């Protein structure tokens, strides 16, 4: 089983990948024949998530999907960051305890 910090870090990396793909899609809205990038996430057996970037089946933009993906990525990153920080504080508090 992976540590809480590594699970949160994988979530932060997945959110960053989603944000990069979405930004790339928005940057290429006017490119003729452009196929959007989509991010597929797969849960890992010990915890966390693995991502891969794929090309969409159809050609053309989907600005509304990319706007939603950007908001989801931002919120996912912030949530995983909060978990990461809390785990770090808890480990520090446990190590600081005097017996």
N, CA, C and O atoms as CSV, one atom per row, in Angstrom:
chain,resi,resn,atom,element,x,y,z
A,1,UNK,N,N,0.850,-1.181,0.000
A,1,UNK,CA,C,0.000,0.000,0.000
A,1,UNK,C,C,0.890,1.236,0.000
A,1,UNK,O,O,1.847,1.323,0.769
A,2,UNK,N,N,0.575,2.165,-0.847
A,2,UNK,CA,C,1.347,3.401,-0.955
A,2,UNK,C,C,1.009,4.334,0.209
A,2,UNK,O,O,-0.052,4.232,0.825
A,3,UNK,N,N,1.931,5.234,0.486
A,3,UNK,CA,C,1.695,6.200,1.559
A,3,UNK,C,C,0.664,7.233,1.116
A,3,UNK,O,O,0.418,7.421,-0.075
A,4,UNK,N,N,0.073,7.892,2.097
A,4,UNK,CA,C,-0.926,8.917,1.791
A,4,UNK,C,C,-0.310,10.017,0.939
A,4,UNK,O,O,-0.943,10.527,0.014
A,5,UNK,N,N,0.925,10.377,1.255
A,5,UNK,CA,C,1.590,11.435,0.495
A,5,UNK,C,C,1.784,11.045,-0.967
A,5,UNK,O,O,1.576,11.870,-1.856
A,6,UNK,N,N,2.175,9.814,-1.224
A,6,UNK,CA,C,2.388,9.400,-2.616
A,6,UNK,C,C,1.070,9.275,-3.371
A,6,UNK,O,O,1.022,9.527,-4.575
A,7,UNK,N,N,0.014,8.894,-2.688
A,7,UNK,CA,C,-1.305,8.833,-3.323
A,7,UNK,C,C,-1.771,10.242,-3.687
A,7,UNK,O,O,-2.268,10.472,-4.790
A,8,UNK,N,N,-1.607,11.185,-2.753
A,8,UNK,CA,C,-1.994,12.572,-3.023
A,8,UNK,C,C,-1.142,13.161,-4.148
A,8,UNK,O,O,-1.646,13.900,-4.993
A,9,UNK,N,N,0.136,12.834,-4.154
A,9,UNK,CA,C,1.026,13.332,-5.206
A,9,UNK,C,C,0.605,12.798,-6.578
A,9,UNK,O,O,0.650,13.533,-7.565
A,10,UNK,N,N,0.202,11.540,-6.649
A,10,UNK,CA,C,-0.252,10.996,-7.932
A,10,UNK,C,C,-1.521,11.706,-8.388
A,10,UNK,O,O,-1.709,11.923,-9.585
A,11,UNK,N,N,-2.390,12.070,-7.454
A,11,UNK,CA,C,-3.592,12.833,-7.797
A,11,UNK,C,C,-3.256,14.225,-8.296
A,11,UNK,O,O,-3.883,14.723,-9.231
A,12,UNK,N,N,-2.259,14.860,-7.669
A,12,UNK,CA,C,-1.824,16.183,-8.117
A,12,UNK,C,C,-1.220,16.109,-9.520
A,12,UNK,O,O,-1.466,16.982,-10.352
A,13,UNK,N,N,-0.436,15.072,-9.776
A,13,UNK,CA,C,0.151,14.881,-11.111
A,13,UNK,C,C,-0.934,14.623,-12.158
A,13,UNK,O,O,-0.846,15.117,-13.283
A,14,UNK,N,N,-1.951,13.853,-11.789
A,14,UNK,CA,C,-3.058,13.581,-12.714
A,14,UNK,C,C,-3.811,14.866,-13.034
A,14,UNK,O,O,-4.185,15.096,-14.184
A,15,UNK,N,N,-4.034,15.703,-12.027
A,15,UNK,CA,C,-4.722,16.979,-12.252
A,15,UNK,C,C,-3.893,17.885,-13.156
A,15,UNK,O,O,-4.439,18.575,-14.016
A,16,UNK,N,N,-2.593,17.883,-12.963
A,16,UNK,CA,C,-1.714,18.698,-13.801
A,16,UNK,C,C,-1.740,18.204,-15.252
A,16,UNK,O,O,-1.752,19.012,-16.180
A,17,UNK,N,N,-1.748,16.903,-15.446
A,17,UNK,CA,C,-1.836,16.343,-16.795
A,17,UNK,C,C,-3.145,16.748,-17.460
A,17,UNK,O,O,-3.162,17.102,-18.639
A,18,UNK,N,N,-4.241,16.698,-16.707
A,18,UNK,CA,C,-5.551,17.096,-17.237
A,18,UNK,C,C,-5.560,18.568,-17.621
A,18,UNK,O,O,-6.095,18.942,-18.664
A,19,UNK,N,N,-4.971,19.395,-16.780
A,19,UNK,CA,C,-4.930,20.827,-17.057
A,19,UNK,C,C,-4.089,21.126,-18.298
A,19,UNK,O,O,-4.458,21.976,-19.107
A,20,UNK,N,N,-2.966,20.436,-18.449
A,20,UNK,CA,C,-2.116,20.632,-19.626
A,20,UNK,C,C,-2.830,20.203,-20.909
A,20,UNK,O,O,-2.754,20.895,-21.924
A,21,UNK,N,N,-3.513,19.079,-20.866
A,21,UNK,CA,C,-4.242,18.597,-22.050
A,21,UNK,C,C,-5.357,19.565,-22.420
A,21,UNK,O,O,-5.555,19.878,-23.594
A,22,UNK,N,N,-6.077,20.032,-21.418
A,22,UNK,CA,C,-7.167,20.971,-21.667
A,22,UNK,C,C,-6.652,22.293,-22.224
A,22,UNK,O,O,-7.253,22.858,-23.137
A,23,UNK,N,N,-5.545,22.786,-21.681
A,23,UNK,CA,C,-4.947,24.023,-22.188
A,23,UNK,C,C,-4.487,23.848,-23.634
A,23,UNK,O,O,-4.628,24.759,-24.450
A,24,UNK,N,N,-3.944,22.688,-23.944
A,24,UNK,CA,C,-3.530,22.396,-25.311
A,24,UNK,C,C,-4.731,22.389,-26.252
A,24,UNK,O,O,-4.647,22.880,-27.377
A,25,UNK,N,N,-5.834,21.839,-25.796
A,25,UNK,CA,C,-7.047,21.814,-26.609
A,25,UNK,C,C,-7.564,23.224,-26.888
A,25,UNK,O,O,-7.959,23.533,-28.012
A,26,UNK,N,N,-7.561,24.077,-25.862
A,26,UNK,CA,C,-8.029,25.451,-26.029
A,26,UNK,C,C,-7.103,26.211,-26.974
A,26,UNK,O,O,-7.565,26.989,-27.809
A,27,UNK,N,N,-5.801,25.987,-26.845
A,27,UNK,CA,C,-4.838,26.672,-27.715
A,27,UNK,C,C,-5.000,26.278,-29.175
A,27,UNK,O,O,-4.640,27.047,-30.066
A,28,UNK,N,N,-5.534,25.093,-29.429
A,28,UNK,CA,C,-5.682,24.602,-30.803
A,28,UNK,C,C,-7.125,24.628,-31.301
A,28,UNK,O,O,-7.467,23.895,-32.229
A,29,UNK,N,N,-7.971,25.458,-30.700
A,29,UNK,CA,C,-9.378,25.525,-31.103
A,29,UNK,C,C,-9.543,25.800,-32.597
A,29,UNK,O,O,-10.408,25.208,-33.243
A,30,UNK,N,N,-8.734,26.679,-33.141
A,30,UNK,CA,C,-8.894,27.095,-34.534
A,30,UNK,C,C,-8.050,26.282,-35.514
A,30,UNK,O,O,-8.025,26.588,-36.706
A,31,UNK,N,N,-7.365,25.261,-35.032
A,31,UNK,CA,C,-6.522,24.448,-35.908
A,31,UNK,C,C,-7.393,23.466,-36.695
A,31,UNK,O,O,-8.069,22.629,-36.097
A,32,UNK,N,N,-7.385,23.557,-38.017
A,32,UNK,CA,C,-8.206,22.647,-38.824
A,32,UNK,C,C,-7.759,21.186,-38.637
A,32,UNK,O,O,-6.566,20.886,-38.673
A,33,UNK,N,N,-8.718,20.296,-38.440
A,33,UNK,CA,C,-8.432,18.875,-38.331
A,33,UNK,C,C,-7.837,18.437,-36.996
A,33,UNK,O,O,-7.411,17.292,-36.849
A,34,UNK,N,N,-7.808,19.344,-36.031
A,34,UNK,CA,C,-7.213,19.001,-34.735
A,34,UNK,C,C,-8.120,18.045,-33.968
A,34,UNK,O,O,-9.329,18.256,-33.864
A,35,UNK,N,N,-7.514,16.998,-33.439
A,35,UNK,CA,C,-8.234,16.060,-32.562
A,35,UNK,C,C,-7.826,16.349,-31.128
A,35,UNK,O,O,-6.640,16.350,-30.799
A,36,UNK,N,N,-8.799,16.592,-30.289
A,36,UNK,CA,C,-8.576,16.957,-28.894
A,36,UNK,C,C,-7.802,15.884,-28.142
A,36,UNK,O,O,-7.839,14.707,-28.499
A,37,UNK,N,N,-7.107,16.305,-27.106
A,37,UNK,CA,C,-6.460,15.373,-26.188
A,37,UNK,C,C,-7.427,15.076,-25.055
A,37,UNK,O,O,-8.099,15.972,-24.544
A,38,UNK,N,N,-7.487,13.830,-24.675
A,38,UNK,CA,C,-8.311,13.409,-23.538
A,38,UNK,C,C,-7.426,12.634,-22.590
A,38,UNK,O,O,-6.541,11.893,-23.016
A,39,UNK,N,N,-7.667,12.806,-21.301
A,39,UNK,CA,C,-6.858,12.139,-20.284
A,39,UNK,C,C,-7.668,10.991,-19.687
A,39,UNK,O,O,-8.786,11.179,-19.208
A,40,UNK,N,N,-7.079,9.807,-19.726
A,40,UNK,CA,C,-7.692,8.625,-19.106
A,40,UNK,C,C,-6.947,8.336,-17.807
A,40,UNK,O,O,-5.717,8.307,-17.774
A,41,UNK,N,N,-7.706,8.125,-16.748
A,41,UNK,CA,C,-7.104,7.835,-15.444
A,41,UNK,C,C,-7.443,6.402,-15.044
A,41,UNK,O,O,-8.574,5.943,-15.201
A,42,UNK,N,N,-6.435,5.713,-14.525
A,42,UNK,CA,C,-6.599,4.332,-14.089
A,42,UNK,C,C,-6.139,4.219,-12.639
A,42,UNK,O,O,-5.026,4.629,-12.310
A,43,UNK,N,N,-6.986,3.667,-11.769
A,43,UNK,CA,C,-6.545,3.516,-10.378
A,43,UNK,C,C,-5.428,2.484,-10.269
A,43,UNK,O,O,-5.436,1.477,-10.976
A,44,UNK,N,N,-4.471,2.737,-9.385
A,44,UNK,CA,C,-3.386,1.804,-9.146
A,44,UNK,C,C,-3.780,0.886,-7.990
A,44,UNK,O,O,-4.541,1.281,-7.107
A,45,UNK,N,N,-3.267,-0.319,-8.002
A,45,UNK,CA,C,-3.677,-1.309,-7.005
A,45,UNK,C,C,-3.320,-0.905,-5.581
A,45,UNK,O,O,-4.090,-1.185,-4.662
A,46,UNK,N,N,-2.181,-0.257,-5.368
A,46,UNK,CA,C,-1.775,0.138,-4.027
A,46,UNK,C,C,-2.295,1.493,-3.603
A,46,UNK,O,O,-2.041,1.928,-2.480
A,47,UNK,N,N,-3.016,2.167,-4.478
A,47,UNK,CA,C,-3.524,3.504,-4.212
A,47,UNK,C,C,-2.948,4.481,-5.209
A,47,UNK,O,O,-1.878,4.252,-5.772
A,48,UNK,N,N,-3.645,5.551,-5.423
A,48,UNK,CA,C,-3.205,6.541,-6.382
A,48,UNK,C,C,-3.821,6.305,-7.742
A,48,UNK,O,O,-4.693,5.453,-7.916
A,49,UNK,N,N,-3.343,7.085,-8.707
A,49,UNK,CA,C,-3.913,7.022,-10.045
A,49,UNK,C,C,-2.801,7.163,-11.076
A,49,UNK,O,O,-1.800,7.841,-10.845
A,50,UNK,N,N,-2.995,6.515,-12.208
A,50,UNK,CA,C,-2.061,6.607,-13.320
A,50,UNK,C,C,-2.821,7.238,-14.485
A,50,UNK,O,O,-3.989,6.923,-14.709
A,51,UNK,N,N,-2.158,8.128,-15.224
A,51,UNK,CA,C,-2.835,8.808,-16.328
A,51,UNK,C,C,-2.143,8.534,-17.655
A,51,UNK,O,O,-0.954,8.219,-17.708
A,52,UNK,N,N,-2.917,8.662,-18.720
A,52,UNK,CA,C,-2.362,8.613,-20.066
A,52,UNK,C,C,-3.192,9.558,-20.938
A,52,UNK,O,O,-4.404,9.689,-20.771
A,53,UNK,N,N,-2.505,10.203,-21.863
A,53,UNK,CA,C,-3.151,11.155,-22.764
A,53,UNK,C,C,-3.453,10.441,-24.075
A,53,UNK,O,O,-2.584,9.795,-24.660
A,54,UNK,N,N,-4.700,10.567,-24.526
A,54,UNK,CA,C,-5.148,9.932,-25.760
A,54,UNK,C,C,-5.752,10.982,-26.680
A,54,UNK,O,O,-6.137,12.060,-26.230
A,55,UNK,N,N,-5.834,10.672,-27.952
A,55,UNK,CA,C,-6.499,11.543,-28.919
A,55,UNK,C,C,-7.979,11.189,-28.981
A,55,UNK,O,O,-8.350,10.017,-28.923
A,56,UNK,N,N,-8.813,12.207,-29.099
A,56,UNK,CA,C,-10.258,11.992,-29.209
A,56,UNK,C,C,-10.578,11.292,-30.527
A,56,UNK,O,O,-9.835,11.407,-31.501
A,57,UNK,N,N,-11.674,10.580,-30.542
A,57,UNK,CA,C,-12.103,9.862,-31.747
A,57,UNK,C,C,-12.498,10.825,-32.866
A,57,UNK,O,O,-12.176,10.598,-34.033
A,58,UNK,N,N,-13.195,11.896,-32.504
A,58,UNK,CA,C,-13.691,12.813,-33.530
A,58,UNK,C,C,-12.837,14.075,-33.604
A,58,UNK,O,O,-12.158,14.448,-32.646
A,59,UNK,N,N,-12.889,14.716,-34.760
A,59,UNK,CA,C,-12.159,15.957,-34.996
A,59,UNK,C,C,-13.035,17.123,-34.561
A,59,UNK,O,O,-14.253,17.091,-34.738
A,60,UNK,N,N,-12.421,18.143,-33.996
A,60,UNK,CA,C,-13.160,19.359,-33.661
A,60,UNK,C,C,-13.053,19.742,-32.206
A,60,UNK,O,O,-12.696,18.923,-31.359
A,61,UNK,N,N,-13.365,20.999,-31.919
A,61,UNK,CA,C,-13.235,21.517,-30.558
A,61,UNK,C,C,-14.427,21.151,-29.673
A,61,UNK,O,O,-15.499,20.789,-30.158
A,62,UNK,N,N,-14.211,21.255,-28.394
A,62,UNK,CA,C,-15.272,21.118,-27.400
A,62,UNK,C,C,-14.906,22.026,-26.239
A,62,UNK,O,O,-14.450,21.570,-25.190
A,63,UNK,N,N,-15.117,23.326,-26.448
A,63,UNK,CA,C,-14.698,24.324,-25.472
A,63,UNK,C,C,-15.374,24.128,-24.122
A,63,UNK,O,O,-14.744,24.311,-23.081
A,64,UNK,N,N,-16.648,23.757,-24.133
A,64,UNK,CA,C,-17.355,23.568,-22.864
A,64,UNK,C,C,-16.767,22.398,-22.068
A,64,UNK,O,O,-16.650,22.475,-20.845
A,65,UNK,N,N,-16.402,21.329,-22.754
A,65,UNK,CA,C,-15.782,20.184,-22.067
A,65,UNK,C,C,-14.419,20.564,-21.501
A,65,UNK,O,O,-14.051,20.128,-20.410
A,66,UNK,N,N,-13.673,21.376,-22.244
A,66,UNK,CA,C,-12.351,21.783,-21.774
A,66,UNK,C,C,-12.448,22.753,-20.599
A,66,UNK,O,O,-11.614,22.703,-19.694
A,67,UNK,N,N,-13.440,23.626,-20.596
A,67,UNK,CA,C,-13.625,24.545,-19.472
A,67,UNK,C,C,-13.973,23.765,-18.206
A,67,UNK,O,O,-13.454,24.058,-17.129
A,68,UNK,N,N,-14.847,22.778,-18.338
A,68,UNK,CA,C,-15.211,21.941,-17.191
A,68,UNK,C,C,-14.003,21.137,-16.725
A,68,UNK,O,O,-13.782,21.000,-15.521
A,69,UNK,N,N,-13.216,20.602,-17.659
A,69,UNK,CA,C,-12.028,19.821,-17.303
A,69,UNK,C,C,-11.012,20.671,-16.548
A,69,UNK,O,O,-10.357,20.187,-15.625
A,70,UNK,N,N,-10.881,21.935,-16.938
A,70,UNK,CA,C,-9.951,22.825,-16.235
A,70,UNK,C,C,-10.397,23.068,-14.801
A,70,UNK,O,O,-9.576,23.061,-13.884
A,71,UNK,N,N,-11.682,23.281,-14.607
A,71,UNK,CA,C,-12.199,23.486,-13.245
A,71,UNK,C,C,-12.050,22.219,-12.403
A,71,UNK,O,O,-11.678,22.292,-11.232
A,72,UNK,N,N,-12.338,21.071,-12.989
A,72,UNK,CA,C,-12.177,19.809,-12.272
A,72,UNK,C,C,-10.723,19.579,-11.894
A,72,UNK,O,O,-10.430,19.152,-10.777
A,73,UNK,N,N,-9.814,19.859,-12.814
A,73,UNK,CA,C,-8.386,19.668,-12.547
A,73,UNK,C,C,-7.920,20.585,-11.422
A,73,UNK,O,O,-7.165,20.165,-10.546
A,74,UNK,N,N,-8.371,21.838,-11.448
A,74,UNK,CA,C,-7.989,22.785,-10.397
A,74,UNK,C,C,-8.471,22.304,-9.032
A,74,UNK,O,O,-7.708,22.293,-8.066
A,75,UNK,N,N,-9.740,21.907,-8.957
A,75,UNK,CA,C,-10.294,21.461,-7.679
A,75,UNK,C,C,-9.663,20.153,-7.204
A,75,UNK,O,O,-9.443,19.968,-6.007
A,76,UNK,N,N,-9.373,19.256,-8.127
A,76,UNK,CA,C,-8.716,18.003,-7.781
A,76,UNK,C,C,-7.314,18.262,-7.237
A,76,UNK,O,O,-6.904,17.659,-6.245
A,77,UNK,N,N,-6.579,19.168,-7.897
A,77,UNK,CA,C,-5.235,19.502,-7.440
A,77,UNK,C,C,-5.279,20.083,-6.033
A,77,UNK,O,O,-4.496,19.686,-5.171
A,78,UNK,N,N,-6.192,21.023,-5.799
A,78,UNK,CA,C,-6.288,21.662,-4.483
A,78,UNK,C,C,-6.688,20.662,-3.392
A,78,UNK,O,O,-6.182,20.732,-2.272
A,79,UNK,N,N,-7.584,19.746,-3.714
A,79,UNK,CA,C,-7.996,18.737,-2.737
A,79,UNK,C,C,-6.838,17.806,-2.390
A,79,UNK,O,O,-6.616,17.499,-1.219
A,80,UNK,N,N,-6.103,17.360,-3.403
A,80,UNK,CA,C,-4.957,16.483,-3.153
A,80,UNK,C,C,-3.835,17.218,-2.439
A,80,UNK,O,O,-3.117,16.621,-1.637
A,81,UNK,N,N,-3.673,18.504,-2.719
A,81,UNK,CA,C,-2.678,19.310,-2.018
A,81,UNK,C,C,-3.026,19.421,-0.535
A,81,UNK,O,O,-2.142,19.355,0.318
A,82,UNK,N,N,-4.312,19.590,-0.228
A,82,UNK,CA,C,-4.742,19.656,1.171
A,82,UNK,C,C,-4.452,18.337,1.885
A,82,UNK,O,O,-4.030,18.342,3.041
A,83,UNK,N,N,-4.674,17.212,1.211
A,83,UNK,CA,C,-4.369,15.903,1.796
A,83,UNK,C,C,-2.870,15.775,2.035
A,83,UNK,O,O,-2.440,15.295,3.084
A,84,UNK,N,N,-2.077,16.206,1.057
A,84,UNK,CA,C,-0.623,16.139,1.160
A,84,UNK,C,C,-0.125,16.964,2.342
A,84,UNK,O,O,0.694,16.492,3.130
A,85,UNK,N,N,-0.617,18.192,2.466
A,85,UNK,CA,C,-0.205,19.068,3.570
A,85,UNK,C,C,-0.638,18.509,4.921
A,85,UNK,O,O,0.132,18.550,5.881
A,86,UNK,N,N,-1.848,17.992,5.005
A,86,UNK,CA,C,-2.345,17.430,6.261
A,86,UNK,C,C,-1.533,16.211,6.670
A,86,UNK,O,O,-1.212,16.047,7.847
A,87,UNK,N,N,-1.202,15.364,5.722
A,87,UNK,CA,C,-0.375,14.191,6.012
A,87,UNK,C,C,0.985,14.613,6.535
A,87,UNK,O,O,1.506,14.019,7.479
A,88,UNK,N,N,1.556,15.631,5.925
A,88,UNK,CA,C,2.860,16.140,6.359
A,88,UNK,C,C,2.785,16.704,7.785
A,88,UNK,O,O,3.665,16.450,8.608
A,89,UNK,N,N,1.731,17.469,8.063
A,89,UNK,CA,C,1.563,18.032,9.417
A,89,UNK,C,C,1.349,16.932,10.449
A,89,UNK,O,O,1.886,17.009,11.554
A,90,UNK,N,N,0.577,15.915,10.104
A,90,UNK,CA,C,0.313,14.829,11.043
A,90,UNK,C,C,1.599,14.051,11.342
A,90,UNK,O,O,1.856,13.695,12.492
A,91,UNK,N,N,2.394,13.793,10.319
A,91,UNK,CA,C,3.658,13.081,10.532
A,91,UNK,C,C,4.584,13.918,11.405
A,91,UNK,O,O,5.265,13.376,12.276
A,92,UNK,N,N,4.620,15.220,11.188
A,92,UNK,CA,C,5.431,16.105,12.006
A,92,UNK,C,C,4.964,16.135,13.442
A,92,UNK,O,O,5.782,16.142,14.361
A,93,UNK,N,N,3.654,16.152,13.648
A,93,UNK,CA,C,3.103,16.171,15.010
A,93,UNK,C,C,3.409,14.873,15.735
A,93,UNK,O,O,3.694,14.887,16.932
A,94,UNK,N,N,3.354,13.760,15.033
A,94,UNK,CA,C,3.666,12.472,15.659
A,94,UNK,C,C,5.129,12.381,16.058
A,94,UNK,O,O,5.461,11.820,17.102
A,95,UNK,N,N,6.001,12.933,15.224
A,95,UNK,CA,C,7.429,12.885,15.513
A,95,UNK,C,C,7.837,13.873,16.586
A,95,UNK,O,O,8.860,13.681,17.244
A,96,UNK,N,N,7.057,14.929,16.777
A,96,UNK,CA,C,7.372,15.947,17.777
A,96,UNK,C,C,6.908,15.567,19.179
A,96,UNK,O,O,7.329,16.194,20.151
A,97,UNK,N,N,6.057,14.564,19.305
A,97,UNK,CA,C,5.531,14.173,20.607
A,97,UNK,C,C,6.656,13.675,21.527
A,97,UNK,O,O,7.524,12.902,21.124
A,98,UNK,N,N,6.604,14.148,22.774
A,98,UNK,CA,C,7.585,13.708,23.774
A,98,UNK,C,C,6.934,12.636,24.640
A,98,UNK,O,O,5.779,12.758,25.047
A,99,UNK,N,N,7.679,11.613,24.904
A,99,UNK,CA,C,7.137,10.493,25.682
A,99,UNK,C,C,7.542,10.631,27.118
A,99,UNK,O,O,7.187,9.789,27.943
